[in-house]
Amino acid sequence: MLVVAVVVLGGVAAGFVLYAVGRAQDANRPRAGGPAFAAGTVALTDAGRMVVRSTAPGPHRDELVSVPAGDPDGVRTVSGVRCERWHAAAGTGVCLQTEAGILKPTHRARILDARLRTVRTYDLAGVPSRARVSPSGRFVAWTVFVSGESYSSAYFTTRTSVLDTRSGKLAKNLEDFTVVRDGKRVRAADANFWGVTFAKDDDTFYATFNTARRTYLVRGSVRERRMTTLHENVECPSLSPDGTRIAYKKRVMNGASLWREHVLDLRTMRETPLAERRSVDDQAVWLDNDTVAYAIPAGDRSTDLWTTRADGSGKPRKLMTGAFNPVLRGSPAGPR
């Protein structure tokens, strides 16, 4: 009986291994009708090009690829660099990665130069969630989940860090910054921050502040290590190229939707719901002062990029199949 049990268990284990290998091989097999890929050089300074994280099933899933900005579904030039989250501006990029380990996975942030070569590496405290580079390329921010894996979870903990690439100084946790609400300092043991977006002055940033299950848009100063609340129910803000508006996801209960993309005018605090009515769990990117891009799940762990007008008019349009985190010539403002 012992021998039979050992043989049966061995067969079951072998079956699981073969099944896992088969699933992995299937995941790395290109899909018929999917995007075409080609070898080449990917650089953040290439004019008229857009660099995205490819989410199309196949051997190049999660790889940074370059496509013509005027033909997003054209041939993808592969870089060999894989990221879970990424962003870039002014020739500086940040790539958040997860690597399998014997006991548990490890997470790292890699600072990239204009040719996607690693300049510095930092260990991360959890699962990658958001990443942003300031317009000048000086500051880099990233958010990770220390516990929980979704903003829709009842309980989660995040950690957001800001790196000065010029001095090498790393603010490991925005929770160490002072937060002011209605003129009074906020002291909250349950504080969480995520979704940093930077202004052009190499000091001002915006982010989401969460406490007591309520979220706020905060405006902060890297130099003063201080933030002030501006508006409630704002998540994953993204500052427009002209610095006057914030695109963000607003928590709503509208049918099956959980979040709806909005734009907030920072001068009047007026909210404008955008034409996209599907739930958007992404930190949007401004392609220009009039257009916002974001990812929508497309099945099989893939996402498609969509765009909509920032004034709420028109209809959403698909920009690219099997893609995430678009960057136009290294700048959220688009090609120059």
N, C-alpha and C positions, 0 to 999 in steps of 0.2 A: 504493500500500500504506500509505503514511503517513497519507493522508487517511482511508482505511478504518479504520485503527487508531484514529485520533483519534475518529472517529464512534462506533466500537464502545465505546471506553473512556468516551466521553461518555454513551452510552446506559446503560452499566453504572452509572456514577456517578449518573445521574438516577434509575435504578431503585432504587438503594440509598436515595437521598434520599426518594423517594416511599414506599418501604417503611418507613423510619424514621418519616416523618410519619404514615403510616397506623397504625403501632404506637402512636405517641404519642396519636393521636386515639382509638384504641380503648381505651387505658389510661384516658383521661379521659371515657369514655362510661359513664354509670351502668348498672349491671347490673339486669336484670329481677329483681324479688323482693328487691332490696337495701334498705338502710335509707333512710328518708325524711329529707330535710334541709329546713331552713327558716331564713330570715334572722332575726336577732335580736341580742341582746346577751349576751355570755358574760363572767361575772365569777366570780372565785375565792371571793367572799363570798356567792354565792347559796345560800340554805338549801335542803336537799333535792335538790341537783343534783350530778352527777358530771361532771367534765371529763376527757376522754380524747383521745388522738390517734387519729383515724379511719384505719383501714387498708383500708376497703372500697374496691374499685375504683370509679373515677369521678372527677369533677372536684374532689371534696373529700378525696381521699386525702392523708394526712399532716397534715390540718388539725385543729386543736384544736376539739372540739365539746363541747357540754353536753347532757346528757340527764337526765331525772328519775331519781334514785337508786332509786326503787321500780319503774321501768319502763325498764331499761337499753336495751332494743331499741325504745324509742319514738322519736319524731321528734328528730333531732339539730339543735340550734341551732348554726350555724356561726360561727366567730370571724374567719376570714380570716388566722389565724396558722398557719403550717406549721412543723413541727419533726420532726427525726428521733428525738430523745429529749426527754423533758420531765418535770418534776416540780414540785410546788408545796406550800407550807404557809404558814399564817398570812398569806395575802395576798401572798406573794412567790413568783414562779415563775422557772424557768430553762428556756430553749428552746435546744437545740443544733440548728444548721442547717448544711446544705451548699448552696453556691451555685455554679452552673456558671461556669467562667471560660474565657478564650480558650486559655490554655495548660494550666491545671489547675484543679480546683475549689478553692474556699476554704471554710473551716469557721469558724463563729462560735458563741459562746455569748451569748445575749441574756437579760439579767435583766429580768423582767417585773413590773409592779405588779398590783394586784388586778383591773384591767380589761384585762390582757394588753398593756399599752402598754410599749414598750421603755424601760428606765431607763438601762441601761449595756450596752455591747457589748465582747466580748473575742475576739481572734483565737485560734483553736484550732490545735494542732500536728498534728492528724490527724483521722481519721474518728470521729464521735461514737459512743460506746458506752453509757455509763451517766450518770445525772444524779440528784442528790438535793438536797433543801432540808431544813434542820434544822427541828424542830417549831416553833421560835419565828420562823422566817424569817430569822434573822440570818446563818446560814452556808449557802453553796451549794457543792456539789462536782460535778465532772464528770470523766469518764474518756474518753480518746480512744485509738484505735489509731494509733500512729506508724508501725508496720509490721505487716503482717498484718491480717486483717479478721475473725478469729474466734478464740475461746478454745479451739477444738478444733484449731487449727493447731499444728504442731510448734514453730514459732518465731514469736513475735510480740513486739512492744514496746508498752507502754502508757505513758501519762502521765496522772496524776491531780492535779487542782488543787483547792484549797479557797479560797473567797473569803469574806471578812468583809464583808458588805454594809453594816455600820454604819460601819466605818472605811475601807472600800475597799481594805484590804490583801489582796493575793493571794499565797498560797503556791503557786507555779507547779508544783511537783513534789513529791509525797510522798517521793520518793527522797532529798530533802534532810533528811528527818526521821531521827532516831535510831531504830533497831530493836533491841530486846533479846529474845534467846531463851535460855531456861535461865540467866538472870542474866548473860549475856555479850552484848556488842554484836555485831551482825551486820554484816559488811562484804561485800556481794555485788555484783559488777559486773553480774550478770544480774537484779537485783531489778526486779520489776514490782508495781504496786499497782493495784487497781480495786475498784469497787463500794462506795463509802463509804455508811454509814448513820449518822445522828446520834442521840445521846441528848438529853434535854430540858434538860441543864444548860448548854448553850451552850459546851461544851468537849470532852466525850467523844465519840469516834466509833469506829466499827468499820469494817474494810475487809479485803480479801483481799491477802495478801502472797505473792508467788510467787518462788521461787529454786530452782535445780537441779531444775526440773520438779516441785516439790512446792509445794502451796499451804497457807497457814495463815490462820486468823482472827487478826487483830491488834486490840487495843484501844489507841486513841491519845488524846492530848491535844493540841488545837490550840494551847493556850497554851504548853505545854512542848515542843512539836515532837518528840514522843517516842511510840513505839509498842512494845507488848509482845505476843509471840505467845501465843495461848490454846489453840488447837485445830487439828489438821491436817485437810486435805482439806475446806476450807470455801471456797466461791466465791459472790460476789455476795450478801453478807449483808444482811438487812433486820431491823432491831430492832423488836420488838413494842411496841405503845403503852404497855404497863406496864413496859417496859424490862428484862424478865426473860428473854426468849428471842430467839433469832436464827433466822429462816427463811433457808435457803440451799440452793444446789444442790451436791450431792455427786457427785464423779466416780465412776461405777460402770461395770462391764462386765456388764450384764444384758440379754442378747439384743441388740436394736437400740438400746437406751438408752445414752446417753452420760452424762447427769446425772440424778439423782433428787432431788426436793425433800425436804428434811429440816427439822426444827426442833431447835435445840440449846438446852437449859436452861443458862443461864449460871451458875446456882448449883451444879448437880451435874455439868455437862458431859455429861449424858445426851443421846444422839441419838434422835430419833423419826422414822422414815421416814413420809412422808405417803402418802395413798391414791393420789395421782397416780403412775402407773407409766410414763407417757411421758416422754421426755427433755425437760427444761425448761431452755432457755438464756435465762434472764431474771432480773432482780433483782425478786423478788416484792414485793408490797405487802400490808400488813396492812389489811384493811377494818375489823377490830375485833380484840379480843384473842383471838378464837376462829377467825377466818377469814383465809385467805391467798389472794390473787389473783395470777395469772400469765398470760403469753401463750403460746399454742401456735400454730405455723404452720398456716395453713389453705389454702395454695395461692395462686397468682397474687399473690405478695408480700403477702398479707393474713395477719392473725393474729386469733384469737379469744381472748377473755378467759375463763378458767376459775377456779373457786374450789374449795378443799377445806378441811376442818377441820384446825386446827393440832395436834390431839392424835392424828392419824393414823387416826381413825375415819371411817366413812361412805364416800361415793363422790364423785369429782370432779363438779362441775356447771358447765355453761356459763353464764357471766354475761352475755356480750355478744358479738355477731358483728361481726367487722371492727373491732377496737379494740386499743389498746395503752396502757400507762402510765396506769392509772386513778388519779384523785385525787378524793376525796370532800370537797367544800367546802374545798379547799385544805389538807387534812390527811390524812396516812396513817392516822390513827386513826378517820376516818370523820366523819359529820355530828354536830354537837353539839346 
